[in-house]
């Protein structure tokens, strides 16, 4: 009987220690803000207060929407600078990407360049792609150049 009691107590204690999605999000935002401050970067924040971004080149006046096919050059990396993915002239449909890209890529036009600081809930959350080298529940950074869209 004591074993059952202690097992239940351990389950309750560990369950109580699991951060909520909001706590993880707030931690991600703090990490992003610390990164920006440490690197002396000034980023804008989207209207929903979830995605920090820096536009280094606006690009053309016409911009893609979240439904477009886009072609990009990009680098994805962690706050510690570790690159987990990159590509040149990669084409894909924006609706198939993470929410951070669906929100951030339409901020620029063809030829535009943007850096996105993506909290985990707008990326992969606690389930990053296997073998990607991305830990769960961490913010990601993407340097993106939009080379084309349709």
C-alpha positions as CSV (number, residue, x, y, z in Angstrom):
1,X,0.0,0.0,0.0
2,X,2.9,2.4,0.8
3,X,4.3,1.8,-2.7
4,X,1.0,2.8,-4.3
5,X,0.9,5.9,-2.1
6,X,4.5,7.0,-2.9
7,X,4.0,6.2,-6.6
8,X,0.9,8.4,-6.7
9,X,2.8,11.2,-4.8
10,X,5.7,11.1,-7.2
11,X,3.3,11.3,-10.2
12,X,1.6,14.3,-8.7
13,X,4.8,16.1,-7.9
14,X,6.3,15.5,-11.3
15,X,3.0,16.5,-12.9
16,X,3.0,19.7,-10.9
17,X,6.5,20.5,-12.2
18,X,5.6,20.3,-15.9
19,X,5.4,23.9,-17.3
20,X,2.2,25.0,-19.0
21,X,2.2,26.1,-22.6
22,X,1.8,29.7,-21.4
23,X,4.8,29.4,-19.1
24,X,6.9,27.9,-21.9
25,X,5.8,30.7,-24.2
26,X,6.7,33.4,-21.6
27,X,10.1,31.7,-21.1
28,X,10.7,31.7,-24.8
29,X,9.8,35.4,-25.1
30,X,12.2,36.2,-22.2
31,X,15.0,34.2,-23.9
32,X,14.4,36.0,-27.2
33,X,14.4,39.4,-25.5
34,X,17.6,38.5,-23.6
35,X,19.2,37.4,-26.9
36,X,18.1,40.7,-28.6
37,X,19.5,42.8,-25.7
38,X,22.8,40.8,-25.5
39,X,23.3,41.2,-29.3
40,X,22.2,44.9,-29.3
41,X,19.4,44.2,-31.8
42,X,16.2,46.1,-32.2
43,X,13.3,43.9,-33.3
44,X,9.7,44.7,-34.1
45,X,6.9,42.6,-32.7
46,X,3.9,41.4,-34.7
47,X,0.4,42.7,-33.7
48,X,-0.4,39.5,-31.8
49,X,2.8,40.0,-29.7
50,X,4.1,36.6,-30.5
51,X,6.8,37.0,-33.2
52,X,9.8,39.2,-33.1
53,X,11.3,40.1,-36.4
54,X,14.0,42.3,-38.0
55,X,13.5,43.4,-41.7
56,X,16.9,44.2,-43.2
57,X,15.6,44.5,-46.7
58,X,11.9,45.2,-47.4
59,X,12.0,43.8,-51.0
60,X,9.3,44.5,-53.6
61,X,6.0,46.1,-52.7
62,X,4.1,42.9,-53.6
63,X,4.2,40.4,-50.8
64,X,3.1,36.8,-50.5
65,X,0.3,35.7,-48.3
66,X,0.1,32.7,-46.1
67,X,-1.3,30.6,-49.0
68,X,1.5,31.3,-51.5
69,X,4.2,29.1,-52.9
70,X,7.5,30.7,-51.9
71,X,11.2,30.3,-52.9
72,X,13.7,31.2,-50.2
73,X,17.3,31.1,-49.1
74,X,17.4,30.5,-45.3
75,X,19.3,29.5,-42.3
76,X,17.7,28.2,-39.1
77,X,19.6,28.3,-35.8
78,X,19.3,28.2,-32.1
79,X,19.9,31.1,-29.7
80,X,23.4,29.7,-29.1
81,X,24.2,30.0,-32.8
82,X,24.0,26.3,-33.6
83,X,22.7,25.9,-37.2
84,X,20.1,23.2,-37.5
85,X,19.0,23.7,-41.2
86,X,19.7,25.9,-44.2
87,X,19.0,26.0,-47.9
88,X,19.3,27.9,-51.1
89,X,16.5,28.3,-53.6
90,X,14.1,26.1,-51.6
91,X,10.5,26.2,-52.8
92,X,7.5,25.2,-50.8
93,X,3.9,26.1,-50.0
94,X,3.7,28.5,-47.0
95,X,0.7,26.7,-45.4
96,X,3.0,23.6,-45.0
97,X,5.5,25.5,-42.9
98,X,5.6,26.4,-39.2
99,X,3.3,29.3,-38.1
100,X,6.3,31.6,-37.5
101,X,7.0,31.4,-41.2
102,X,3.4,31.8,-42.2
103,X,3.3,35.0,-40.2
104,X,6.8,36.3,-40.9
105,X,7.5,35.6,-44.6
106,X,4.6,37.8,-45.8
107,X,6.2,40.8,-44.0
108,X,8.6,41.1,-46.9
109,X,8.4,41.2,-50.7
110,X,10.5,39.5,-53.4
111,X,14.2,40.2,-52.7
112,X,13.4,41.0,-49.0
113,X,15.3,39.7,-46.1
114,X,14.0,39.1,-42.6
115,X,15.2,37.5,-39.4
116,X,12.5,35.8,-37.4
117,X,12.7,35.0,-33.7
118,X,10.2,32.2,-33.3
119,X,8.8,31.0,-30.0
120,X,8.4,27.3,-29.8
121,X,4.6,27.4,-30.1
122,X,4.9,29.0,-33.5
123,X,7.5,26.4,-34.5
124,X,7.7,22.8,-33.4
125,X,6.7,23.0,-29.7
126,X,7.9,20.0,-27.7
127,X,7.9,17.8,-30.9
128,X,10.7,19.0,-33.2
129,X,11.4,16.8,-36.3
130,X,13.4,13.7,-35.4
131,X,17.0,14.1,-36.2
132,X,16.8,17.9,-36.6
133,X,19.0,18.7,-33.7
134,X,16.3,21.0,-32.4
135,X,15.5,20.6,-28.7
136,X,11.8,20.7,-27.7
137,X,10.2,24.0,-26.5
138,X,13.0,26.3,-27.5
139,X,12.8,29.5,-29.6
140,X,14.3,29.4,-33.1
141,X,15.9,32.0,-35.3
142,X,15.6,32.1,-39.1
143,X,17.4,34.4,-41.5
144,X,15.2,34.3,-44.7
145,X,15.6,35.9,-48.1
146,X,12.5,35.7,-50.2
147,X,13.7,35.1,-53.8
148,X,10.3,34.5,-55.4
149,X,6.7,33.6,-54.8
150,X,3.5,32.9,-56.7
